[in-house]
Amino acid sequence: MAEILRQLQTDTWSGAVADAAAPLGVDGISVSAGSGSDLPEILWSSGGLSDGFEDLQVTLGEGPGPDSLVSGTVVRVHDLTRVREDRWPALLTEASVLAVRAVFCFPLRIGAITLGVLTLVRSTPGPLTPVQSDDANALVAALTKRVLDLGFPLLSSPEDGEIVYHHAVLHQATGMVSVQLAVPLAEALLRLRAHAYSNSLNLTDTARDIVARRLRLTPEPPQMTAVDDADED
C-alpha cells in the first residue's frame, strides 16, 4: 500500500488505484467526485462489478454511495442480503443479479466538505480487516488530494486533461429531455431513470440513445418511442 500511495502522486495514479484492490481484499474499486445530492461523476472505475454497481446506483438514485456522499460518513455494508428491505429496496433486488455482496463507501472529505466517494465492492460477504480499513483510509486521504488537484468543482472539459467524464452523456441527455418535455432537470433525470429501470436497461446506454436521437421520451413516463431517420432533421 505504501508503494500504491507513492504512485498516486504521479501521472500513473489510475493504475495505482487498480493495484489497491488486492491489499484491500475487494473485487472492484471506483472513485467518484460530487457533493450533496448532485449526480456524482465517476473519475475512475476498475470495471466489472464496479461499473455495474455504480451504474445501478445512478439509475436508481439510491445506495451506499449516494448515502455516503450526502452524509459525509463511511457506509459499510458487510452483507447486502442482510440489509433491511426498506433501506434501498430497488438496489437490493438488482444488486443480487450483479453478485455484489459487500460494499464499503468512504467519503473524500476536506473538513465539512465532501468532494466524492471511494467505493469498494466485493462478491463475498464480510467486513474489512482492521489493516484493510487503515489502508482504505490512507487511500482516501491520497485520493482526496488528487481530486483537489484535478479541480473541485470539476470545471474542466475532457479536452483539458485525461479525465473521462463517464456521466457526461447522461448530463447531456437530461438536458435534452428537460427541453423536449418542458420539465425541470431533476424531473428529466427521474424520467430517464424510470425508463432504464422499468425496461432493465443500462442508464448510460439509454442516455447515449437519446443524445443520438435514436430514442425519445414521451410525455407519459417511462414510455419511449423510436425516432425515424427521416424525423431526425
Backbone as CSV, one residue per row, in Angstrom:
resi,resn,N_x,N_y,N_z,CA_x,CA_y,CA_z,C_x,C_y,C_z
1,MET,0.831,-1.210,0.000,0.000,0.000,0.000,0.861,1.254,0.000
2,ALA,2.015,1.194,0.670,2.909,2.359,0.676,3.346,2.700,-0.743
3,GLU,3.637,1.693,-1.548,4.048,1.920,-2.929,2.883,2.470,-3.756
4,ILE,1.690,1.975,-3.492,0.499,2.464,-4.196,0.270,3.935,-3.877
5,LEU,0.424,4.314,-2.619,0.241,5.706,-2.223,1.292,6.598,-2.874
6,ARG,2.509,6.074,-3.045,3.550,6.846,-3.722,3.169,7.071,-5.182
7,GLN,2.651,6.021,-5.835,2.283,6.125,-7.243,1.129,7.098,-7.458
8,LEU,0.301,7.269,-6.433,-0.822,8.202,-6.555,-0.367,9.646,-6.728
9,GLN,0.887,9.904,-6.431,1.424,11.252,-6.605,1.967,11.464,-8.011
10,THR,1.894,10.433,-8.855,2.426,10.521,-10.213,1.291,10.498,-11.230
11,ASP,1.650,10.563,-12.510,0.649,10.539,-13.576,0.033,9.159,-13.775
12,THR,0.589,8.137,-13.115,0.053,6.774,-13.248,-0.899,6.446,-12.108
13,TRP,-1.551,7.483,-11.581,-2.392,7.290,-10.391,-3.530,6.298,-10.606
14,SER,-4.119,6.272,-11.828,-5.252,5.372,-12.044,-4.825,3.914,-11.957
15,GLY,-3.647,3.611,-12.455,-3.138,2.254,-12.329,-2.876,1.881,-10.884
16,ALA,-2.451,2.868,-10.085,-2.197,2.619,-8.672,-3.491,2.268,-7.944
17,VAL,-4.586,2.933,-8.304,-5.875,2.622,-7.677,-6.268,1.177,-7.975
18,ALA,-6.050,0.741,-9.209,-6.377,-0.637,-9.586,-5.579,-1.627,-8.750
19,ASP,-4.304,-1.315,-8.493,-3.454,-2.204,-7.709,-3.901,-2.305,-6.261
20,ALA,-4.697,-1.345,-5.794,-5.129,-1.335,-4.397,-6.166,-2.403,-4.096
21,ALA,-6.784,-2.986,-5.119,-7.821,-3.997,-4.892,-7.287,-5.184,-4.095
22,ALA,-6.097,-5.645,-4.429,-5.539,-6.830,-3.768,-5.303,-6.615,-2.271
23,PRO,-4.552,-5.578,-1.862,-4.349,-5.398,-0.422,-5.625,-5.059,0.340
24,LEU,-6.608,-4.486,-0.355,-7.867,-4.168,0.315,-8.822,-5.359,0.340
25,GLY,-8.490,-6.414,-0.390,-9.305,-7.618,-0.381,-10.664,-7.457,-1.028
26,VAL,-10.734,-6.656,-2.115,-12.004,-6.425,-2.795,-11.878,-6.772,-4.277
27,ASP,-13.031,-6.838,-4.950,-13.053,-7.205,-6.371,-13.182,-6.001,-7.292
28,GLY,-13.564,-4.846,-6.752,-13.733,-3.667,-7.596,-13.583,-2.385,-6.808
29,ILE,-13.085,-1.354,-7.479,-12.875,-0.045,-6.861,-13.358,1.029,-7.832
30,SER,-14.010,2.047,-7.305,-14.372,3.203,-8.122,-14.164,4.469,-7.306
31,VAL,-13.881,5.557,-8.005,-13.659,6.853,-7.373,-14.576,7.857,-8.055
32,SER,-15.411,8.513,-7.278,-16.338,9.488,-7.838,-16.123,10.844,-7.195
33,ALA,-16.525,11.887,-7.909,-16.470,13.248,-7.388,-17.868,13.836,-7.445
34,GLY,-18.208,14.623,-6.439,-19.535,15.218,-6.386,-19.782,15.758,-5.000
35,SER,-20.942,16.343,-4.797,-21.276,16.878,-3.488,-22.774,16.829,-3.279
36,GLY,-23.175,16.623,-2.028,-24.588,16.644,-1.683,-25.408,15.682,-2.511
37,SER,-26.544,16.184,-3.021,-27.451,15.349,-3.798,-27.164,15.408,-5.290
38,ASP,-26.072,16.101,-5.696,-25.735,16.177,-7.102,-25.361,14.805,-7.638
39,LEU,-25.562,14.630,-8.942,-25.173,13.386,-9.579,-23.655,13.267,-9.552
40,PRO,-23.092,12.220,-8.921,-21.634,12.113,-8.853,-21.038,11.804,-10.219
41,GLU,-19.827,12.279,-10.434,-19.103,11.996,-11.664,-18.051,10.934,-11.376
42,ILE,-18.105,9.815,-12.088,-17.149,8.738,-11.871,-15.823,9.119,-12.521
43,LEU,-14.807,9.342,-11.696,-13.495,9.698,-12.203,-12.742,8.468,-12.698
44,TRP,-12.952,7.348,-12.015,-12.227,6.130,-12.378,-12.960,4.915,-11.816
45,SER,-12.937,3.827,-12.574,-13.544,2.576,-12.123,-12.723,1.411,-12.647
46,SER,-12.639,0.357,-11.845,-11.869,-0.823,-12.250,-12.638,-1.696,-13.224
47,GLY,-13.910,-1.350,-13.505,-14.711,-2.134,-14.442,-15.415,-3.282,-13.744
48,GLY,-16.039,-4.151,-14.536,-16.699,-5.329,-13.968,-17.747,-4.991,-12.940
49,LEU,-17.588,-5.528,-11.733,-18.552,-5.311,-10.664,-18.724,-3.822,-10.346
50,SER,-17.616,-3.083,-10.357,-17.688,-1.659,-10.016,-18.531,-0.887,-11.023
51,ASP,-18.305,-1.125,-12.312,-19.087,-0.431,-13.339,-20.576,-0.728,-13.182
52,GLY,-20.898,-2.015,-13.012,-22.292,-2.412,-12.884,-22.952,-1.811,-11.659
53,PHE,-22.231,-1.814,-10.535,-22.810,-1.302,-9.293,-22.974,0.213,-9.346
54,GLU,-21.987,0.922,-9.904,-22.093,2.374,-9.998,-23.248,2.782,-10.915
55,ASP,-23.379,2.093,-12.048,-24.473,2.430,-12.962,-25.819,2.152,-12.293
56,LEU,-25.883,1.094,-11.494,-27.117,0.756,-10.797,-27.481,1.851,-9.796
57,GLN,-26.508,2.349,-9.046,-26.782,3.402,-8.068,-27.265,4.684,-8.745
58,VAL,-26.649,5.016,-9.890,-27.064,6.218,-10.605,-28.469,6.045,-11.170
59,THR,-28.746,4.857,-11.717,-30.064,4.594,-12.282,-31.162,4.708,-11.238
60,LEU,-30.911,4.127,-10.063,-31.944,4.080,-9.027,-31.913,5.290,-8.105
61,GLY,-30.784,5.995,-8.070,-30.676,7.151,-7.183,-30.625,6.782,-5.725
62,GLU,-30.172,5.564,-5.420,-30.075,5.133,-4.035,-28.933,4.135,-3.876
63,GLY,-28.474,3.974,-2.646,-27.403,3.033,-2.382,-26.410,3.584,-1.386
64,PRO,-25.439,2.784,-0.990,-24.445,3.237,-0.013,-23.594,4.395,-0.516
65,GLY,-23.309,4.447,-1.822,-22.530,5.546,-2.381,-23.223,6.884,-2.227
66,PRO,-24.465,7.027,-2.729,-25.193,8.283,-2.525,-25.361,8.646,-1.058
67,ASP,-25.585,7.645,-0.201,-25.732,7.923,1.232,-24.439,8.493,1.811
68,SER,-23.308,7.918,1.417,-22.013,8.383,1.904,-21.728,9.791,1.405
69,LEU,-22.108,10.077,0.153,-21.879,11.399,-0.427,-22.698,12.459,0.295
70,VAL,-23.945,12.146,0.607,-24.831,13.113,1.262,-24.458,13.306,2.732
71,SER,-24.171,12.208,3.429,-23.901,12.284,4.873,-22.462,12.636,5.199
72,GLY,-21.542,12.359,4.263,-20.135,12.596,4.532,-19.547,11.609,5.518
73,THR,-20.195,10.447,5.653,-19.728,9.416,6.588,-19.457,8.109,5.851
74,VAL,-18.658,7.253,6.484,-18.361,5.942,5.907,-19.599,5.059,6.003
75,VAL,-19.913,4.357,4.906,-21.025,3.408,4.895,-20.455,2.034,4.615
76,ARG,-20.564,1.135,5.583,-20.049,-0.221,5.449,-21.217,-1.203,5.398
77,VAL,-21.283,-1.970,4.345,-22.331,-2.991,4.202,-21.632,-4.334,4.076
78,HIS,-21.603,-5.081,5.176,-20.875,-6.352,5.189,-21.573,-7.437,4.378
79,ASP,-22.897,-7.321,4.285,-23.656,-8.321,3.525,-24.957,-7.676,3.046
80,LEU,-25.054,-7.443,1.744,-26.250,-6.793,1.191,-27.510,-7.620,1.405
81,THR,-27.364,-8.935,1.528,-28.542,-9.784,1.705,-29.146,-9.644,3.108
82,ARG,-28.439,-8.999,4.021,-28.921,-8.855,5.393,-29.350,-7.412,5.709
83,VAL,-29.364,-6.562,4.684,-29.787,-5.173,4.869,-31.317,-5.100,4.902
84,ARG,-31.865,-4.218,5.736,-33.316,-4.038,5.787,-33.864,-3.736,4.398
85,GLU,-34.967,-4.356,4.052,-35.544,-4.203,2.718,-35.946,-2.773,2.410
86,ASP,-36.299,-2.004,3.439,-36.773,-0.644,3.188,-35.637,0.367,3.084
87,ARG,-34.383,-0.054,3.238,-33.278,0.901,3.166,-32.990,1.295,1.717
88,TRP,-32.745,0.312,0.868,-32.541,0.546,-0.567,-33.330,-0.524,-1.320
89,PRO,-34.655,-0.445,-1.334,-35.488,-1.537,-1.849,-35.176,-1.959,-3.274
90,ALA,-35.040,-0.999,-4.175,-34.768,-1.355,-5.569,-33.340,-1.867,-5.735
91,LEU,-32.389,-1.217,-5.081,-30.984,-1.599,-5.215,-30.738,-3.017,-4.723
92,LEU,-31.342,-3.383,-3.593,-31.106,-4.699,-3.027,-31.567,-5.802,-3.969
93,THR,-32.639,-5.558,-4.688,-33.141,-6.552,-5.638,-32.201,-6.696,-6.827
94,GLU,-31.769,-5.568,-7.372,-30.944,-5.594,-8.572,-29.504,-6.000,-8.284
95,ALA,-28.980,-5.643,-7.113,-27.588,-5.949,-6.787,-27.340,-7.440,-6.721
96,SER,-28.367,-8.213,-6.381,-28.200,-9.667,-6.307,-27.878,-10.256,-7.671
97,VAL,-28.373,-9.610,-8.724,-28.080,-10.064,-10.083,-26.614,-9.831,-10.423
98,LEU,-26.032,-8.756,-9.873,-24.632,-8.436,-10.132,-23.674,-9.269,-9.288
99,ALA,-24.200,-10.005,-8.333,-23.388,-10.822,-7.431,-22.507,-9.966,-6.521
100,VAL,-22.979,-8.747,-6.190,-22.287,-7.906,-5.222,-22.832,-8.228,-3.840
101,ARG,-21.953,-8.582,-2.900,-22.404,-8.939,-1.560,-21.969,-7.927,-0.508
102,ALA,-20.760,-7.378,-0.642,-20.272,-6.410,0.346,-19.863,-5.116,-0.351
103,VAL,-20.171,-3.979,0.297,-19.853,-2.663,-0.258,-19.330,-1.774,0.870
104,PHE,-18.273,-1.030,0.562,-17.687,-0.124,1.542,-17.456,1.228,0.865
105,CYS,-18.094,2.272,1.389,-18.008,3.599,0.780,-17.355,4.576,1.761
106,PHE,-16.275,5.196,1.306,-15.520,6.139,2.121,-15.591,7.528,1.484
107,PRO,-16.116,8.517,2.197,-16.203,9.858,1.611,-14.824,10.508,1.507
108,LEU,-14.618,11.259,0.434,-13.416,12.068,0.284,-13.758,13.441,0.839
109,ARG,-13.182,13.790,1.994,-13.619,15.000,2.703,-12.464,15.952,2.985
110,ILE,-12.796,17.237,2.954,-11.931,18.298,3.446,-12.754,19.063,4.468
111,GLY,-12.487,18.838,5.740,-13.307,19.446,6.779,-14.743,18.961,6.674
112,ALA,-15.675,19.896,6.567,-17.095,19.533,6.478,-17.546,19.330,5.034
113,ILE,-16.638,19.508,4.091,-16.990,19.409,2.669,-16.659,18.020,2.133
114,THR,-17.635,17.387,1.499,-17.418,16.088,0.865,-17.189,16.305,-0.625
115,LEU,-16.050,15.818,-1.115,-15.681,16.003,-2.512,-16.066,14.830,-3.394
116,GLY,-16.255,13.662,-2.796,-16.551,12.469,-3.578,-16.572,11.242,-2.690
117,VAL,-16.488,10.081,-3.314,-16.574,8.820,-2.574,-15.667,7.772,-3.204
118,LEU,-14.967,7.038,-2.359,-14.249,5.827,-2.776,-15.160,4.651,-2.461
119,THR,-15.507,3.866,-3.481,-16.410,2.731,-3.294,-15.678,1.424,-3.579
120,LEU,-15.729,0.505,-2.621,-15.123,-0.812,-2.750,-16.242,-1.841,-2.793
121,VAL,-16.206,-2.747,-3.752,-17.227,-3.793,-3.840,-16.558,-5.167,-3.839
122,ARG,-17.289,-6.144,-3.308,-16.749,-7.499,-3.209,-17.864,-8.509,-3.432
123,SER,-17.541,-9.615,-4.040,-18.550,-10.629,-4.351,-18.800,-11.582,-3.183
124,THR,-18.046,-11.446,-2.101,-18.246,-12.278,-0.917,-18.569,-11.382,0.275
125,PRO,-19.396,-11.860,1.221,-19.749,-11.032,2.379,-18.624,-10.985,3.397
126,GLY,-18.758,-10.046,4.332,-17.791,-9.950,5.411,-17.183,-8.563,5.499
127,PRO,-16.681,-8.191,6.686,-16.100,-6.866,6.885,-14.670,-6.791,6.361
128,LEU,-14.175,-5.565,6.250,-12.751,-5.373,6.008,-11.997,-5.684,7.296
129,THR,-10.773,-6.157,7.176,-9.953,-6.361,8.365,-9.493,-5.003,8.883
130,PRO,-9.037,-4.932,10.135,-8.521,-3.654,10.650,-7.412,-3.065,9.773
131,VAL,-6.517,-3.911,9.266,-5.435,-3.430,8.407,-6.004,-2.894,7.091
132,GLN,-6.980,-3.606,6.517,-7.598,-3.149,5.264,-8.333,-1.835,5.470
133,SER,-8.979,-1.667,6.605,-9.666,-0.406,6.899,-8.669,0.740,7.007
134,ASP,-7.533,0.487,7.665,-6.499,1.520,7.776,-5.954,1.874,6.397
135,ASP,-5.729,0.848,5.563,-5.227,1.090,4.210,-6.239,1.882,3.386
136,ALA,-7.529,1.560,3.556,-8.575,2.280,2.823,-8.600,3.755,3.225
137,ASN,-8.438,4.029,4.514,-8.419,5.415,4.980,-7.203,6.171,4.438
138,ALA,-6.060,5.472,4.348,-4.865,6.103,3.777,-5.080,6.396,2.295
139,LEU,-5.737,5.464,1.609,-6.033,5.654,0.185,-6.981,6.830,-0.008
140,VAL,-7.973,6.946,0.865,-8.926,8.055,0.795,-8.211,9.398,0.932
141,ALA,-7.273,9.479,1.857,-6.548,10.731,2.063,-5.773,11.119,0.804
142,ALA,-5.130,10.130,0.170,-4.365,10.407,-1.042,-5.283,10.779,-2.201
143,LEU,-6.416,10.089,-2.323,-7.356,10.373,-3.409,-8.023,11.734,-3.234
144,THR,-8.268,12.128,-1.994,-8.856,13.440,-1.741,-7.948,14.542,-2.269
145,LYS,-6.664,14.393,-2.012,-5.701,15.370,-2.537,-5.695,15.337,-4.064
146,ARG,-5.812,14.130,-4.621,-5.793,14.010,-6.081,-7.006,14.708,-6.689
147,VAL,-8.168,14.544,-6.085,-9.385,15.191,-6.582,-9.245,16.705,-6.497
148,LEU,-8.646,17.187,-5.418,-8.418,18.629,-5.288,-7.469,19.123,-6.375
149,ASP,-6.449,18.331,-6.686,-5.505,18.702,-7.733,-6.184,18.770,-9.098
150,LEU,-7.176,17.888,-9.306,-7.897,17.886,-10.578,-8.805,19.097,-10.700
151,GLY,-9.163,19.653,-9.555,-10.050,20.819,-9.568,-11.412,20.447,-9.043
152,PHE,-11.892,21.127,-8.036,-13.219,20.865,-7.477,-13.899,22.184,-7.150
153,PRO,-15.095,22.425,-7.669,-15.831,21.535,-8.551,-15.081,21.268,-9.854
154,LEU,-15.455,20.169,-10.507,-14.795,19.785,-11.750,-15.275,20.703,-12.868
155,LEU,-14.463,21.669,-13.200,-14.873,22.669,-14.170,-14.246,22.452,-15.543
156,SER,-13.217,21.601,-15.610,-12.526,21.421,-16.881,-13.315,20.489,-17.788
157,SER,-13.089,20.640,-19.080,-13.715,19.761,-20.060,-12.794,18.583,-20.321
158,PRO,-13.282,17.478,-20.942,-12.431,16.341,-21.231,-11.189,16.722,-22.024
159,GLU,-11.285,17.786,-22.849,-10.141,18.182,-23.650,-9.044,18.803,-22.800
160,ASP,-9.376,19.223,-21.580,-8.394,19.899,-20.743,-7.459,18.929,-20.035
161,GLY,-7.779,17.669,-20.046,-6.943,16.699,-19.352,-7.292,15.300,-19.757
162,GLU,-6.885,14.331,-18.927,-7.078,12.938,-19.267,-8.315,12.349,-18.618
163,ILE,-9.028,13.136,-17.814,-10.199,12.613,-17.132,-11.316,12.366,-18.133
164,VAL,-11.891,11.187,-18.095,-13.035,10.861,-18.935,-14.293,10.975,-18.081
165,TYR,-15.199,11.824,-18.476,-16.402,12.053,-17.692,-17.452,11.014,-18.057
166,HIS,-17.540,9.975,-17.243,-18.412,8.841,-17.537,-19.865,9.252,-17.695
167,HIS,-20.299,10.259,-16.940,-21.702,10.632,-16.966,-21.973,11.874,-17.800
168,ALA,-21.001,12.302,-18.601,-21.214,13.488,-19.427,-22.406,13.301,-20.349
169,VAL,-22.534,12.116,-20.937,-23.635,11.848,-21.850,-24.963,11.852,-21.092
170,LEU,-24.942,11.448,-19.832,-26.164,11.461,-19.026,-26.603,12.888,-18.738
171,HIS,-25.643,13.772,-18.444,-25.978,15.182,-18.234,-26.589,15.775,-19.511
172,GLN,-25.997,15.430,-20.651,-26.489,15.964,-21.922,-27.892,15.446,-22.221
173,ALA,-28.103,14.149,-22.002,-29.418,13.565,-22.253,-30.467,14.166,-21.327
174,THR,-30.096,14.409,-20.081,-31.025,15.017,-19.123,-31.453,16.404,-19.596
175,GLY,-30.496,17.169,-20.098,-30.824,18.488,-20.622,-31.755,18.418,-21.820
176,MET,-31.510,17.446,-22.721,-32.358,17.301,-23.895,-33.787,16.934,-23.503
177,VAL,-33.922,15.986,-22.558,-35.253,15.573,-22.111,-35.959,16.730,-21.417
178,SER,-35.214,17.510,-20.643,-35.799,18.659,-19.954,-36.409,19.639,-20.945
179,VAL,-35.705,19.905,-22.037,-36.199,20.826,-23.057,-37.370,20.217,-23.822
180,GLN,-37.230,18.941,-24.216,-38.261,18.288,-25.015,-39.586,18.175,-24.284
181,LEU,-39.532,17.882,-22.984,-40.763,17.672,-22.224,-41.155,18.899,-21.390
182,ALA,-40.318,19.959,-21.444,-40.590,21.180,-20.691,-40.749,20.890,-19.200
183,VAL,-39.787,20.130,-18.661,-39.800,19.801,-17.237,-38.452,20.191,-16.639
184,PRO,-38.375,20.368,-15.311,-37.098,20.699,-14.668,-36.081,19.573,-14.866
185,LEU,-34.809,19.896,-14.695,-33.751,18.908,-14.880,-33.903,17.722,-13.935
186,ALA,-34.292,18.007,-12.697,-34.454,16.918,-11.733,-35.510,15.920,-12.188
187,GLU,-36.618,16.426,-12.716,-37.671,15.532,-13.205,-37.233,14.808,-14.466
188,ALA,-36.455,15.482,-15.321,-35.957,14.839,-16.537,-35.068,13.655,-16.191
189,LEU,-34.221,13.815,-15.174,-33.361,12.713,-14.749,-34.191,11.566,-14.186
190,LEU,-35.257,11.894,-13.453,-36.142,10.849,-12.933,-36.810,10.083,-14.074
191,ARG,-37.171,10.792,-15.129,-37.787,10.139,-16.285,-36.796,9.143,-16.917
192,LEU,-35.551,9.581,-17.050,-34.526,8.696,-17.615,-34.330,7.469,-16.738
193,ARG,-34.233,7.690,-15.439,-34.037,6.577,-14.515,-35.217,5.607,-14.574
194,ALA,-36.422,6.149,-14.605,-37.619,5.308,-14.623,-37.646,4.430,-15.864
195,HIS,-37.311,5.019,-17.014,-37.321,4.238,-18.245,-36.275,3.135,-18.210
196,ALA,-35.051,3.488,-17.810,-33.974,2.497,-17.772,-34.314,1.362,-16.813
197,TYR,-34.808,1.700,-15.623,-35.092,0.679,-14.622,-36.267,-0.204,-15.027
198,SER,-37.344,0.399,-15.499,-38.538,-0.374,-15.846,-38.315,-1.289,-17.046
199,ASN,-37.312,-0.962,-17.869,-37.025,-1.780,-19.045,-35.734,-2.579,-18.907
200,SER,-35.185,-2.617,-17.670,-33.946,-3.376,-17.394,-32.820,-2.969,-18.330
201,LEU,-32.685,-1.651,-18.543,-31.662,-1.128,-19.435,-30.558,-0.445,-18.648
202,ASN,-29.393,-0.338,-19.265,-28.282,0.404,-18.705,-28.568,1.893,-18.872
203,LEU,-28.441,2.671,-17.804,-28.786,4.087,-17.863,-27.888,4.847,-18.839
204,THR,-26.617,4.530,-18.844,-25.693,5.227,-19.741,-26.024,4.948,-21.195
205,ASP,-26.340,3.682,-21.516,-26.704,3.338,-22.891,-27.990,4.040,-23.310
206,THR,-28.937,4.134,-22.382,-30.183,4.835,-22.671,-29.911,6.306,-22.979
207,ALA,-29.038,6.915,-22.197,-28.689,8.317,-22.425,-28.027,8.504,-23.788
208,ARG,-27.157,7.566,-24.158,-26.497,7.662,-25.466,-27.518,7.605,-26.600
209,ASP,-28.530,6.760,-26.454,-29.553,6.654,-27.493,-30.346,7.951,-27.610
210,ILE,-30.598,8.602,-26.491,-31.340,9.857,-26.519,-30.505,10.958,-27.166
211,VAL,-29.245,11.042,-26.795,-28.360,12.055,-27.371,-28.199,11.846,-28.872
212,ALA,-28.147,10.572,-29.292,-28.012,10.263,-30.721,-29.339,10.377,-31.458
213,ARG,-30.407,10.704,-30.734,-31.751,10.874,-31.293,-32.310,9.584,-31.880
214,ARG,-31.868,8.481,-31.342,-32.453,7.197,-31.733,-33.707,6.911,-30.907
215,LEU,-33.780,7.531,-29.725,-34.913,7.334,-28.825,-35.376,8.684,-28.291
216,ARG,-36.662,8.749,-27.987,-37.207,9.995,-27.440,-38.254,9.658,-26.384
217,LEU,-38.144,10.278,-25.226,-39.139,10.086,-24.181,-40.433,10.788,-24.558
218,THR,-41.547,10.152,-24.258,-42.858,10.750,-24.499,-43.319,11.453,-23.220
219,PRO,-44.334,12.280,-23.288,-44.800,12.989,-22.090,-45.245,12.074,-20.966
220,GLU,-45.630,10.833,-21.292,-46.078,9.907,-20.260,-44.943,8.949,-19.935
221,PRO,-44.233,9.138,-18.816,-43.125,8.261,-18.459,-43.640,6.887,-18.089
222,PRO,-42.834,5.813,-18.240,-41.495,5.850,-18.786,-41.448,5.387,-20.235
223,GLN,-42.529,5.616,-21.018,-42.566,5.139,-22.387,-41.547,5.886,-23.246
224,MET,-41.015,5.196,-24.248,-40.071,5.813,-25.154,-40.328,5.267,-26.542
225,THR,-40.295,6.127,-27.530,-40.552,5.683,-28.891,-39.338,5.914,-29.750
226,ALA,-39.177,5.058,-30.740,-38.063,5.199,-31.666,-38.304,6.381,-32.592
227,VAL,-37.252,7.051,-32.965,-37.330,8.184,-33.870,-36.872,7.733,-35.244
228,ASP,-37.733,7.904,-36.250,-37.368,7.514,-37.602,-36.238,8.392,-38.101
229,ASP,-35.418,7.819,-38.997,-34.305,8.583,-39.566,-34.792,9.860,-40.226
230,ALA,-35.969,9.777,-40.833,-36.499,10.945,-41.565,-36.868,12.073,-40.608
231,ASP,-37.119,11.709,-39.330,-37.527,12.720,-38.364,-36.361,13.379,-37.669
232,GLU,-35.146,12.855,-37.833,-34.010,13.338,-37.062,-33.610,14.746,-37.432
233,ASP,-33.963,15.175,-38.637,-33.642,16.526,-39.032,-34.635,17.508,-38.416
